[in-house]
Amino acid sequence: MVESNTSQKYDVLVIGGGPGGYVAAIRAAQLGLSVALVERDRLGGICLNWGCIPTKAMLHGADVAHTLSELDTYGFSSASVEFDISKLVAFSRGVSERLSGGVAYLMKKNAVDVISGTAKLVDKGVVSVEGRTYRADHVIIATGARPRSIPGVAPDGDRVWTYFDALVPNELPKSLLVIGSGAIGVEFASLYRDLGTEVTIVEMAPHIMPVEDEEISGFVRKQFEKRGITIHTGASVSAVTVGADAVEVNVQTSNGVHALTVDRVLVAAGITGNVEDLGLEAVGVEIERGAIVTDEWCRTSAFGIYAIGDVAGAPCLAHKASHEAVLCVEKLAGVPDVHPLDRDYVPGCTYARPQVASLGLTEKQCADSGRTLRVGHFDLQANGKALAIGEAEGFVKTIFDADTGELLGAHMVGPDVTEQIQGFGIARSLEATGEDLAEVVFAHPTLSEAMHESVLSALGRPLNADNSATGCNARFR
């Protein structure tokens, strides 16, 4: 840690040590620039400490619980199974600790000066940290985001949670109401349901997972309801009363007000950028709807100041932040042939049961663009590997421009789709058409064969399903 350097000068100073900030620092150091990184809390940011990573560790525990519930299907039996949520929490926290320590090692290895404290811009290229002043030719803001608040619903860390609290429960709640059904809300709803909690979801939009293709979100809703999750869409929470042992909640729906009593409430209504108290207005950085406005190279309205990741707006995803980190640094360092990021084609993944993965435009967005489309669909009920592992609920949907063959969107729901979506991302990056993808040899038996069959369906020539059946349906729009 750098503790007492007054007016030290760097080529690049990064504010925030999450997946955007620490990657920017590493790439700048690789390019021979002098680099400092300011972090007020733990290296790795929300992603490693309170987001992507610990939630996946907890969700793995939920998967184990689901597997144990189906032992008889595979010929096993067990007299009793006990569950201690504190051990699952400890496992999750241990994973985060290990990765945060790994980031600290990478900073040291790449000769990045890590400055502990809260940063504030006092002028262009001048940053104050806990009374110490640092100067830099380029300042990259990577301060991330925090849970969005809801009027009248104040998290207290006990009965009303944010995702921070949901990751470290003292006990397993008997019932949980989740406000919001984006990736965060859906993942926690799925996790706690598999652990035995009664779960209710309240979503203001007409359907859950509002950013996903409507066919995908509709399928997830049906699967959740089969699991006993209650879902209210087109609804809102109108009143919350916190008691000593429970929370009274009024849910306003089109059918009137539903009065519910639950152990805990989880506020998962999105996130907002950490733009406050950074001195942004004083140096002329434009902010819009809680996010810093940037151009395609992550430059803000103030010369020499950049913003990447969640603080620079949607999609708020760790891998988007890391990619922006690299392109931002390479552009300011003069690396040739840097390409801007097309935010429409950043893959999105939700690690619930079932998993959801998507890339590009939804079918509605494609149709609204006025293009002629080829839409392919393949149901996992016709996939041998999915049947063999007992997880054949799901499908793959692909959308192509009928005139050019361009891949416009790919939407997947089912087992391990979050590990497969990269195939469509690579195809999109290499400008592969539907015909190009049809020529690819997919190993058998694999879940990924459904990707191939969906492409073939869009082209009107599926091999392992009837194209006139709902399980494999090609259509023009």
N, C-alpha and C positions, 0 to 999 in steps of 0.2 A: 504493500500500500504506500502511496505517496501521501505524506502527511503535512509537509511544511514548505512547499516551494512557492515563493511569492513571485507573481508575474512570469512564471515559466511559460515558454513558448513551444507550441506543438504545430505540426502540419495539420493534424486532425484531432479534434476533441469530440468524443461521443458522449451524449447524456443518456444514460440508461443501459443496463447490462443484460437485457433480455435477448431473445433469438435474433432480433434485428441489430441491437447495439453491439453485442459481443462479436457477431459475425462481421459487422462493419469494421470493428477494431482489428480483427485478425486479417481481413483482406487488405486494409490500409497498411498494416505492418508488413505483409507479404510483398507489397509494392514498394517497400523501402521508405515509407513515410513515418515520421515520429508521431506516436499516437498516445492519447490518454483517454481513459474511460471513467466516467463518473457514475457511481451507483450508490443510492441511499440505503438500500436494503441488502438483498442477497443476489449474487451473480446468477444469471439464468432467468431472471425476471419472473413474471407470472407463469409463463409456460412451464418452466422446469420446477417451480416451487409450489404453484397453486393452480395450475391449469392443465395443459395437455398431458403432462407426464403423470402426476399423482392420480388424476382421474382415471387414466388407463390402467394404473395398478389396481385401483379400487374396482374398476369394471372387470378386470381379470378375476378378482375374487367373486364377483357376481356370476361370471361365466362358470366358475367352479361350482357355485351353488346350483346353477341350472343343470350342470352335468350330473351332480349328485342326485337331483330330483328325477333323473331318468335312468338310474342304474339298472332297473329291472329290464328295460328294453334290450340291454346288451348282456343280460344273463348274470348280473351282479346283484347282491343284496347286502344290506347293512342294517344291523339291529338299531343303531342310533347314530346320529351325526350331531355334534355340538358346534356352535359357532360363537366365537369371541370377536366382536367387531373391533376391539382395541388392538388385536393382533393384525387385522387387515389394515387398520390405520397406520400401525407401526411399520408394516411392510411398505406401504405407500410413501410414508415420510422418509424411510431409508433410501428408497429409489431416488427421491428428489435430492436428498443430501449428497448422494454419490455423484449425481450429475452436476450439481452446483459446484462441488469440489473439482470436478473435471474442467469446468469453465475457468476456474481460478488457475488451474494448471496451464491451460491453453493461453491465458493472458501472460503468465510468466514466461512460457516457452517462446511466445511471439514478441517479447519485450514491450508489452503494452503496460503503461503506468496506470494502475487502478487507483482512483481517488475516491475515498469514502466520504459521503456527505450528500447534501442537497444542492443542486446546481441552479444558478439563475443568470440569465444573460443581462449584463449591465450595459453592454454596447455591442455593436457588431464585431464579432471576433474576440470578445472579452467575456469571460465567465467567472462568476464568483461562487466559491464553494466553501461554506462555513468560515467566511471571513478571509479566505485566501483567493488570490486572483490568478487566473490562467488565461493565456492568449492562444489563439489558433487561427490559421488561415481559413479553415473549414470547420464548422460546428454542425454535427449531425444530431438531431433530436430524435430519440428512440425511447420515449418515456411510457409507451404502452397505454393501457386503458384500465378502467375499473368498472365494477358493476353499476349499471344505471339504476337510479332510485325511482321509486313510484310514490306519488303523493299519497299520504295517509298510511303507507306501509313502511315502517321504519325498522330495519334489521337491528336486532339487539344481541345477536350472538348466542341466544338461548332458544327462544321459541320461534323467532323470525330470523331466517338464515340468508346469507349470501352463499356463493359457492365456496368461499373460504371456510365457513362454518360446516357446510355439508361434507367437507373432506376430513373433518376431525371431530366426528360426533362422539359424545361421551357414552351414548347408548343408541341402540337401534330404535327409531321411532315406530310406533304402531301404525301411525298414519301421517301422510305428508301431502300437502297441497303445493304444487309447483306453479308459479305464475310465470308464464312464458314457455314457448315450445320451440325455441331455436335449438341449436346443437347442445348448449349447456343444459337447458331444461329437460330436453329429451333424454340426454345421457343420464342425468341424475334420476329421472323418473324410472328409467329402465333398470338402473343399478339398484335402487332401493326396492323396487318391486321384486327383483330376483332374490333379494335378501329377506323378503317376507313382509315388507311394509305395504299397507294399503295406500295407493297413490291416486291423486286426482290432479289433472292438468287443466289450467285455465288459460286460454289463448284468445286475444282480441281479434286476430285475423280469422277469415272464414275457414281456414284449414291449418292444421299443425305444420310445423316446419315450413313457414311461409316462403322461404327463398328457394325451396326445392320444387322440382316438377310436380304438378298436382297429382299425377298418377302415382308418383313415389310417396308423397305425403299421405295420400288416401290409403295406400297399401300399409304403411306403417301404422296408421290409425287403427286399421282393422286388426293388425297383429297385436297392438297394445291392448285393444279392447278384449281380445281373446285371452290375454294374460290377466285380465281383471282390472286394468287401469281405466279409470273414469276420465272422460275427456269432454270439456266444454269449450267449443269454439264460438267465435262471434260473441265472446263473453268478457266480462271484466270483474275485478274485485272492487266492490263498492264500500266495504267496511271491514275493518279488522280490529278485533278486541282481544288483547293478550291477557290471559289469566295466569295463575300460578302453575296450573297443570295442563293447560290446553289453550288453543287459539280458536276463537269464534270468527268465522269468515262468512260474509255475505257475497255471493256470486251473482252478478246481474247477467241474465241470459235473455234471449228472445222470448222465452217462456215464463219470465218473471224472475224473482229473486230466490235463490237457493241458499238456505242457511246450513253451514257445515261446521262441524267441530273436529279439529285435527290436532295432533301432537305438535307438529311443526309446519311452518310455511317457508318455502324456498323462493326467494325473489330471483328470477332468472329472465328478466325482461330486457336483455341486451347489455351492452357496455358503452361507455363514453370515454373519449380520449382524455389523457392526463395533460391538459394544456394550461392549467392554472399555476400561478406563482413561478412561472419560468421567465418572466420578463419579456414575453413575446410581443406584446403590444408596443412596448417602448422601442423595440428595434424594427418595428414595421412588418411583423409576420402576420399574415392574414389567417384568421380562424373562421370556419364556417360550420355551424351545427356540431360543435364539439370536436372538430378535427382540424388539423392544420392543412391548408390548401397548398398543394404542390403541383409541379408540372411532371412530364413523363420521366424526368431525370431526378425526381425527388427534391428539386430546388423549390424553396419557398419564395415568397415575395420579397424577402430581404437577401441581399447579395451575401454569399458565403455561408448561408444557413440552410440546412436541409432537414427533411423529416421523413422518417420511414416507419413502417409497421402500423400498428393499431392507431397510433396518434395521428397518422396521416389518412385515416379513413378506411372504409370497407374495401375488400373483404378483410375482416380482422382475424387473420390466421398467421400462425408462427412461420410457416414456410413462405408466405407472401412477404413477411418482414425480412426474412433471411435473404430472399431473392432481391428485394429492393436494396438491402444493405450492399450486396455485391455490385449491382449495377450502378448505384449511387457513387460508391467509392471509385469504381473503375472509370466512370465518366469524369469525375472531378480530377482524377489522376492522369487523364489523357490516354487511357487505354483505347486502342482502335477497335472498331466494329462492336461497340456495345449496343445492345438492343433494348428498347423500352419494354416494360411489362404490360401485357394485355390482361387487365384485371378480370375480364370476363372468363378467362381460361385458366384461372388458378383453381386447382382441384379443391373441393370441399368434402370433408369426411365427418361423419357422425358415428360414434362407436357404441351405439345402443344395440339392443337385440330386437329386430335385425339391424345390421349395419347399413349405412347409406353412404354412397360416394357419388359425386357428380362433377362434371366438367363442362363448361360452356353454357349455352343457352337452354332454357326450358323449351318445351314444344310450343307453349303459348307465345313466348318471346320470338321464337323462330317464325311462327305463323304471322305474328304482328309485323314482322319485317317485310312481308310481302313476297318472300321467296317461295318457289315451288319446292316441296320437301319430299324426301324419302324417309320414312320412319320405320325402324325395325324393332322387333320385340321378341325376346326369348325367355320362356319361363324355366326356372330351375327344376321344375318337376320333370323336365325332359333331359336333365343333366345327370349322367351316371355317377359322378363323384359326389354331387350334392345328395343324391339318394343314398349313396353308400355310407355317408357320414351322418345321415339322419337329419339333414338341414336343407331341405328342398323348397323352402318357402322363400320366394324372391324372384327377381327377373332382371334382365338387362335391356335397356332401351337406348337406341342410337338414332340420331337425327342427322341427315345429310342434305346438302343442297342438291336437288335433283339435276340441276344443269351442270354444276361444276364438280360434284362429288366431294365438296368440302365437308369435313366433319364439323357440325355446328354445335352438337351437344351429345353427351353421354351420361346416362343416369342408371345407377345400379343400386339394388337393394338385396341383401342376403348375406350369407356367410363370407367373411374375409374380403368383401368388396373393397374395403379401404386399402388392401394390399394389391388390388388389381387395377384401380383407376389410373395408375401411372402409365399403363399400356396405352390408354387413349391419349394421355398427355404427351407421350413420346410421339405418337402418330400425328397429333396436331402440330407439334413442334417441327416435325419433319415434313409437314404439309402432305401427309399421306391421304389419298382419297379412299372412298369406300372400296373401289376396285383394288387398290393397293393392299388394303387390309384383308380383303378376301383371299389374297395370294399368300398370306402368312400362314405357316404351319404351327398350329397349337398342339401342345402335347396332350395325350390322352392317357388316363382320365384325369382331367383337371377342371376346377371350377371355371377357369378362364376360357374354356371352350364356349361358354355361354356368350362371351364377348364376340367371338368369331361368328357364332350362329346368329346373333343379333344383327351383325353387319350383313351377313348373307340374307337374313330376313328383309332388311331394308332394300337389298338388291333384287328381292323377289325370288331367291333360289336357296332357301334353307335346306339343310340335309337331314336334320334329325327332328323335325316337327312338321306338321301340316301347316302350310302358310295361310290356309283359310281358317285355322283354328285360333282361338284367343291366345293360346300359349305361344304362338309364333306368328305375328301379324305385321305384314308390311302394308303401308298405306301412303298415298300421295295426299298432299295438302296444298 
